[in-house]
Amino acid sequence: MSQKTEPDIKPEYRALSGADWHAYESCLKGLLRVREPEVVAWYATEAKANLHQIQTLVLHRSWRWPLRHLPLLLCRGPARSGAIFLRWRNQQNNRSGTPGWQALVQDTTLPRPVRDALLAIELDRIAFNMQMSVATFILRQCRECSAKVKNARNILASFPPAT
């Protein structure tokens, strides 16, 4: 019987770079140049789709190393708004969020590179969640403004033209 070995994984977490964010940033061009809520919604929806790619990138990078070897999970967490954020959970799911992450970062028995990687992951998680929150807010505003525009047009259409 042959033993299955893991491929060599370089023990580091590679934080998101400007190139990683480039596709997301390019879809935002023109977002605030338009005034029609439907067009703004299209740009925001595209931005949100690109953010999901960034989310997957953060999850895959963090799971390769160091999270595979720690009692902490980084996972997708849906919110009432419909957005899906990155959340920390421990494997027992009884201590979650920042306290679980903080306990590991402050654990001096962990090697410094592991704690540095946890910090880099947390910084990427914070930036991602902020961007997702902004995109979700923009989409909500677009829905509300579209309804107001429709209502305003209906009000005018309900009156006969002046003679």
C-alpha positions as CSV (number, residue, x, y, z in Angstrom):
1,M,0.0,0.0,0.0
2,S,1.3,3.4,-0.9
3,Q,0.7,6.3,1.5
4,K,-1.0,9.4,0.1
5,T,1.1,12.5,0.7
6,E,0.1,16.1,0.6
7,P,1.7,18.2,-2.1
8,D,4.3,20.6,-0.8
9,I,2.5,23.7,0.4
10,K,4.6,26.7,1.2
11,P,3.6,27.7,4.8
12,E,2.4,31.2,4.2
13,Y,-0.8,33.1,3.5
14,R,-0.5,35.4,0.5
15,A,-2.5,38.5,1.3
16,L,-4.7,40.0,-1.4
17,S,-2.8,42.3,-3.7
18,G,-3.8,45.2,-6.0
19,A,-3.9,42.7,-8.9
20,D,-6.4,40.6,-6.9
21,W,-8.7,43.6,-6.5
22,H,-8.2,44.8,-10.1
23,A,-11.2,43.0,-11.6
24,Y,-13.4,44.3,-8.9
25,E,-12.2,47.8,-9.2
26,S,-12.6,47.9,-12.9
27,C,-16.3,47.0,-12.7
28,L,-16.9,50.0,-10.5
29,K,-15.8,52.5,-13.1
30,G,-18.7,54.6,-14.0
31,L,-20.8,53.5,-11.1
32,L,-21.4,57.0,-9.8
33,R,-21.4,58.7,-13.2
34,V,-24.9,57.5,-14.0
35,R,-28.1,58.7,-12.6
36,E,-30.5,55.9,-13.6
37,P,-31.0,53.5,-10.6
38,E,-31.2,50.5,-13.0
39,V,-27.8,51.2,-14.5
40,V,-26.2,51.8,-11.1
41,A,-27.8,48.5,-10.0
42,W,-26.2,46.7,-12.9
43,Y,-22.8,48.0,-12.0
44,A,-23.3,47.2,-8.3
45,T,-24.5,43.6,-9.2
46,E,-21.4,43.1,-11.3
47,A,-19.2,44.4,-8.5
48,K,-20.9,42.0,-6.1
49,A,-20.3,39.1,-8.4
50,N,-16.6,40.0,-8.6
51,L,-16.5,40.3,-4.9
52,H,-17.7,36.6,-4.6
53,Q,-14.6,35.7,-6.7
54,I,-12.4,37.6,-4.2
55,Q,-14.2,35.8,-1.3
56,T,-13.4,32.4,-2.8
57,L,-9.8,33.5,-3.3
58,V,-9.4,34.5,0.4
59,L,-11.1,31.2,1.5
60,H,-8.9,29.0,-0.6
61,R,-5.7,30.8,0.3
62,S,-6.5,30.7,4.0
63,W,-7.5,27.0,4.0
64,R,-4.3,25.9,2.3
65,W,-2.3,27.4,5.2
66,P,-2.6,28.0,8.1
67,L,-6.2,27.3,8.9
68,R,-6.0,23.7,7.8
69,H,-3.9,23.1,11.0
70,L,-5.8,25.3,13.4
71,P,-9.0,25.0,15.4
72,L,-10.5,28.0,13.6
73,L,-12.6,28.2,10.4
74,L,-13.1,31.0,8.0
75,C,-16.4,30.6,6.3
76,R,-19.2,32.3,4.4
77,G,-21.9,33.8,6.6
78,P,-25.1,35.0,5.1
79,A,-26.7,38.2,6.5
80,R,-30.3,39.3,6.5
81,S,-29.4,41.8,3.8
82,G,-28.7,39.0,1.4
83,A,-25.0,39.6,1.4
84,I,-22.6,36.8,2.2
85,F,-19.8,37.9,4.5
86,L,-16.6,36.2,5.7
87,R,-16.9,35.0,9.3
88,W,-14.6,33.3,11.8
89,R,-15.9,30.2,13.6
90,N,-14.0,27.7,15.7
91,Q,-14.4,24.0,15.0
92,Q,-16.7,23.5,18.0
93,N,-18.7,26.6,16.9
94,N,-19.0,27.7,20.5
95,R,-16.6,30.6,20.4
96,S,-16.8,32.5,17.2
97,G,-16.0,35.8,15.6
98,T,-13.2,38.0,16.6
99,P,-12.7,36.4,20.1
100,G,-11.8,33.1,18.5
101,W,-9.4,34.7,16.1
102,Q,-8.0,36.9,18.9
103,A,-7.3,34.0,21.1
104,L,-5.2,32.3,18.5
105,V,-3.3,35.5,17.5
106,Q,-2.4,36.0,21.2
107,D,-1.3,32.4,21.7
108,T,2.4,32.7,22.0
109,T,2.8,29.0,21.6
110,L,1.9,29.4,17.9
111,P,4.8,30.2,15.6
112,R,5.1,33.9,14.6
113,P,4.5,33.2,10.9
114,V,1.2,31.5,11.8
115,R,0.1,34.5,13.8
116,D,1.2,36.9,11.0
117,A,-0.8,34.9,8.6
118,L,-3.9,35.1,10.8
119,L,-3.4,38.9,10.9
120,A,-3.1,39.1,7.1
121,I,-6.3,36.9,6.7
122,E,-8.2,39.2,9.1
123,L,-7.1,42.3,7.2
124,D,-8.4,40.8,4.0
125,R,-11.6,39.6,5.7
126,I,-12.2,43.2,7.0
127,A,-11.6,44.8,3.6
128,F,-13.8,42.2,1.8
129,N,-16.6,42.6,4.3
130,M,-16.5,46.4,4.0
131,Q,-16.6,46.2,0.2
132,M,-19.5,43.7,0.3
133,S,-21.4,45.9,2.7
134,V,-21.0,48.9,0.4
135,A,-22.1,47.0,-2.7
136,T,-25.1,45.6,-0.8
137,F,-26.1,49.1,0.4
138,I,-25.8,50.5,-3.1
139,L,-28.1,47.8,-4.4
140,R,-30.7,48.5,-1.7
141,Q,-30.6,52.2,-2.5
142,C,-31.1,51.4,-6.2
143,R,-34.2,49.3,-5.4
144,E,-35.6,52.1,-3.3
145,C,-34.8,54.8,-5.8
146,S,-36.3,52.7,-8.7
147,A,-39.5,52.5,-6.8
148,K,-39.5,56.3,-6.1
149,V,-38.8,57.0,-9.8
150,K,-41.7,54.7,-10.9
151,N,-44.0,56.3,-8.4
152,A,-43.1,59.8,-9.6
153,R,-43.8,58.8,-13.2
154,N,-47.1,57.1,-12.2
155,I,-48.2,60.3,-10.4
156,L,-47.6,62.4,-13.5
157,A,-49.2,59.8,-15.8
158,S,-52.3,59.7,-13.7
159,F,-53.2,63.3,-14.6
160,P,-54.6,64.1,-18.0
161,P,-52.4,66.4,-20.1
162,A,-53.1,70.1,-19.8
163,T,-55.1,71.6,-22.6
